[in-house]
Amino acid sequence: MAREPEIVTRYRRLALDNDPVAQFKLGDLYRLGYQVKRDMDEAVVWLVRSARQGNADAMALLKKMAAEGVDVRRRVDDLPGPRKAAPRIDWGPAGEAPSAAPPPAAEPEPEPEPEPAPKPASKPAAKAPAKPKVIALPVVEVETDPLQIGESVDDPVMLRAGVDKGDLAAMVALGNAYREGKGVPADLAEAVRLYTQAAKAGDARGQFSLAVMYDQGLGVAQSNAHALKWFREAAKQGDAGAQFNLGNMIRHGRGVEASPEVAVQWFKQAAEQGDASALFALGALYESGLGVERDEAQAVELYRQAADQGLASALHNLSNMLRQGRGADADPTEAAMLCRRAAEQGLAEAQYNYAVMLALGVGVDRDEAAAVRWFRRAAKSGDARGDVQAAALEKRLQTEPAS
């Protein structure tokens, strides 16, 4: 019997210990057929177990697979290995989606809604044998707005009452409502006024939100200086998003003299809180040696942490480093898997690189027809090289005699 590849063994060992990231990666290996025989049943059970623990990447992939016609309602309770107690995720009654998507990660998630209680029988019934639980397709988290922090905007009257009482969270929530036009007519100037009121009272989310408005010129004249000021105020209070944005402005010299060294300090503070964008930015600085001593191993570790959160740019950069054997042992198989995950999110560079890997058979079985398709997708995403390579490859395929 052939020995299982090391990457599969590593993921399987962690997956059996109920690690949701490893479960997701193992499921993805089975889905793609990398280093294992392609098995959609096995892929689904591991992805569902990961999704049940709240892994957003697994939820997104399950939804994508369902849209492609894959049956994602499978038994998961008969999988081998230990089953540690994990937080229960209620997908709602079978066949139905939860009533609302989870709030952004910056806010604590609410307790899941209880499942509807079954109607009582007219008389006591004999206890039926337990049936294996069938997991309905979970709803994937939507891409969250940078200013949406989870407050309900269904009742602007109540929010206005909170504002009148000096409730800072209500000010930010009502500002969000006016900015998005939810429950009230869209009014960017009113959103800015409310954010300003909260920001001047010392609310970190108000400061962050106001900084974004100045940064993007929404409802107010664009101002790097004002954006920098309010990002700094929120960053000093520990807001990870503000720390990242402040670092980014300092790195690129927007509103202040460029200083990669100072940017690194803010990126580190945000990265310590798990902010994916900051982890990626810090990894890029370690890879290039800007603001820090060059350390490719550290870059790989930071990219991996950001990639584990599904950040496409981190998936792509990590793929490049593993393919080239920089900062870690070369692993073309994992590099191909990571590149495909980034490509599936629409990242043009990843789509182009994945097409090259398919064309050359690097980390994946050689498939020139699939390479053409990915080159075309890269071109549609804005990489002009894609059409050139696709045309050249198609011409060669047409002139080569069939094998």
N, C-alpha and C positions, 0 to 999 in steps of 0.2 A: 504493500500500500504506500503510495507516495506521501512524503512528509508534507504536512500543511505549511504553507509559507509563513514566515515569521510575523509579518504584519497582520495576517489573519489570526494567528495564535494570540498575539498581543491584544488585539481588539476583543477576541472571544473571551479571554481570561477576565478582562475588565468588565465586559458586558455581563458575564455570569455573576459578577459581584455587584450587578445592578448599577453600573456607571452609565448614566444616560447618554453621554457623549460617545462612549465606546459602542453602546447599543446602536446609536445612529450611524456611526461609521461602519460597523459590521453589516447593518442592514443595507447601507449604500453599496458596499462591496458586492453583496449578493445581487442587488438590483442591477449593477453595471457588469457583473461577471468578471471583476478584477481579481485574479489569483484564486478564484473559486469558480465552480460551475454556476452559471447564472441560475438563480432560483428565486422567483418572485414571491413564492409562499414564505420562504425563509426570510426574505427581505422585509416583508410586511410584518411578520411577528416581532422582529427586532425593532423595527421603526415604531410600531405601536407601543411596545414596552418603553421605548424612549419618550414617546409623546405623552404617555400616561404620567411621566415624571415632570412634564412641563417643558420638554425640549422643543423650542420653537422651530428649529431646523427640521426636526422629524415631523412636526405638524404640517409644515409647509410642503415637505416632500410627499407626505401621504395625500394631501389635497391635490398636488400636481399629478400623482399617480392615478388617483381616482378620476381626475379629469381626462386622463388618457385611457380610461376604461379598465384599469386594474381593480380587482375586487379587494378592497382594503379592510373588509370586515372579516377578521379571522380570529380563531381562538389563540389566546396568548398564555393561558394559565397552565398549559401542559408543557411549557418549555423546560429543558433541563437546567440544573444548577440552583443555587440558593436564591431565595426571593426575599430580600430585606424589605422591611416595612417601608413603603414609600408614600409620600403625600398622595392622597386619592384625588384624582382629577375627574370631575363629573362632566361627561360629554353630553349629558341629557339622555332622554329616552332614545332607544335604538332607532336609527334612521333619521333623527332630528339633530339639528345643530344647536349649540348653546345660543341663548338669546342675545348675547353680546360678546364681542371680542374682548380679551383681557386688556387692562389698561397698560400704558407704557411702563417699562421696567423701572423707571425712576420712582414710581409710586408703589406702595404695598398693594399686592393683589387682593381683591376682596375675596371673602370666603365663597366657595362655589355654591351655586343654588342647589338646594336639595332636589332629588328626583321626585316627581309627583308620586304621592302615595297611591298604592293600588286600591281600587274600590273594594270595600269589605264584601266578603261572600255572604250569601243569605244565611248560611249555616257553617259551622266550623268544618274546614276541609282537611283531609288527610295531607300531611306534609309531603309535597312532591319532591322527587330526587332533584338535587341541585343541578342546574344546567350550566354548561360552560358559558362564561360571560362573553357576549359578542360586543366588540367595541365599535361604536359608530365613528364615522370619519370626524376627527376633530376640526374645529375651525382654526385656521391659521391666523396668527397675529398680523394685523394689517400694519403697514409701514406707518409709524407714528409721526405726528407733526412735532417739530421741535418745541413748540410752545404749548402743546396739549398735555396737561399734567393730570388728567383723569377726573377733574371735577365735573359733575353733571351740569349741563346747561339747559336742561329741559324746563326749568322754571326760573327765568330771568328775574321775575318779581321777587322771589326769595333771595336770589343773589344780590339784587339791588338793596333789599332790606339788610343783608349782611354787610354790604358796603357802607350803608348809612350808619351801621354800628361800629365801623372801623375794622371789620373782619378782613385781614389781609389776603387770606386764601380766596375769599369771595371776590375781592378786587381782581385778582389774577384770573379767576374762573370767568368772571363777567367780561374781562378784557378778551379772553379767548373767544367767548361767545360773539362779541362784536367783531373780532378779527375774522372769524370764520363764517359769520352770518348764521349762527345756529340759535334759533329761538328769538332772535332779534335781527333787524336789518344790519347788514355788514357796514361797519363804520370804523375804519382803521384809525382815524383821529381819536375817536372815543376809546378805542383799545389802548392807544398810546397814553391817553390821559389816565386811565385806570392803572396801567402798568407803572406809570410814573408815580402815582400816589402810593402804590405798594412798595415800589423801589425806594422812594425817599423815606418810607417808614422802616426800611431795613429788611424787607422780605427778599430772600435770595431768589425765589422764582420770579418775583416781580422784576428784580434787577436783571436776571438772565433774559427774561422776555423783552424788556425794554431795550437791552443791548442788541437783541436780534432785530428788533424793529429799526434801530439806527443803522445796524450793519447792512440790512437789506433795503433801507429806504422805504419802509412801509408806514404810511400815515405820517411821516416826518421826513425832513430832508436827510439824505444819507450822510452819515458822519462817522468816520473812523475813530475820531477822538472820543465822541460820546459812546460809541460801541465799546471801545477799549476801556473807558472809565467804568461802565456798568458791568462788563464781563469781569473786570478786576474786583469790583465790590462783591459780586456773587461768588467768584473764585475764592476770595478770602474767607468766605463762610463755608467753603468745602463743596460747592456745587461742581460736580465732575464735568458736566457739559460746559460750564463757564470756564473751568480750568483748561479744558481742551481748546475751546475757542480763543481764549486769551493767549495760550501758547502758540496757536496757529497764526494769530495776528502778529505776535512778536517775531515768530520765525520768518514771516514774509515781509516784515517791516511795514505793516499797515497801521498808520497812526502813531508809530514809534519807530526808533531805529532798530533795524533787524538785528537779532541776537539769538542764534541757535542755542547758545549756552543757557540763556534765561528761559527760552522756550522749553528746553529739556526739563527744567525744574517743574514747570507747570504740567507738562505731559506726564511726568512721573507721578505727581499728585493725583491726576485723573486716572492714570493707569492702575494705581494702587487700589482704586475703587472699582476696577474692572471695566472701565470705559473702553469699548472696542476701538473707537476712533483714535483714542490716545495711545492705546497699545500698539496700533498700527503705525502711528506717526513716530512713536519712540523707536519702534523696530526699524523704520526707514532711516532714522538718524544713526542708529548703531550700525546699520548696514553700510551707510555712506561715510560714517566717521565725522558727521557734522555736529558740533557742539559736545561731542563725547568721543572717547577713544574708540576707534573702529573695533567692533566685536561681532563677528558674524554668527557665532553660537548664540549670543544674547539676542540678536536680531531674529534668529529662527524661533527662539522660545517666545518672544513677544508676538511675532506673527502667528505662531500656533495658538496662543491664547486668544488673539483677535479672531482667528479663523474658526476656532471652536464656537464663537458666537455668530458665525455665518457671514462675516464681513467679506465681501467679494474681493476687495483689493488685497486683503491679507491672505485669502486663499490663493490668489494669483501669485503674490510675491513669495509665499511659502513654497508653492509649487516650483517656481523658478529655482529657488535655493536647493531644494531637494533633488531636482533634476540635475543640477550642476554639481551637487555634492559640496555646497558651500555652507559652513556652519554646522553641518551634520553629514552623516554618511549618505551617499547618493542612494536615492530610492525612487527610481523612475515610475514604479507602479503607484506609489502614493502620490507622486507628483502629478501623474495623469488624472487620478481621482480628484485631487484638489483642484486641478485646472478645470476639469469638467464642471465641478460645483460652482466655480466662479463664472464659467461660461454660461451656465444655465441661468445665472442672475442677469445676463445681458452685458457683461463686461467685455468690450470689444477686443482688448488685448488678450484676454483669456480665451475668447472664441478663436482668435487667430492662432494662438499657441497650441490650443487643443487640436486644431485642424492639422498643424504641422506634426504633432505627435502621432495623430492617426495616419498621416501620409507616410511617416517614416517608421511607424511601429515602435515608438518609444514609450515604454510603460503600458502599452495597450496593443492588442492585435492590430496589425496593419489593415487599414480599411480605407482605400482611396476614395471610394464613393462617398463614405461618411465624411471624409476630409473635405471634399468639395462642398458638401452641405454646410459644414461649419465655416469654411472660408466665406461662403455666401452670407451666412449670418453675421460674420464679423464685418463684412462690407456694409450690410444694412445698419449695423450698430455704429458705423463711422470710421472703420479702418479700411482705407482705400486699397491696401495691399491685398485684401481678401478677394476682390474681384479679379485682380491680376493673377493671383495664384490659382484661383478656381478655374479660370479660363485655360491656363497653361496645363493644369492637371487634367481637365476634361479633354483637351486636345490630345494629350498623350494617351489617355484611356481609349479614345476613339481610334487612334492609329495602331495601338498595340493589338496583335492577334489574340483572340480569345484562347485562354489556356485550356 
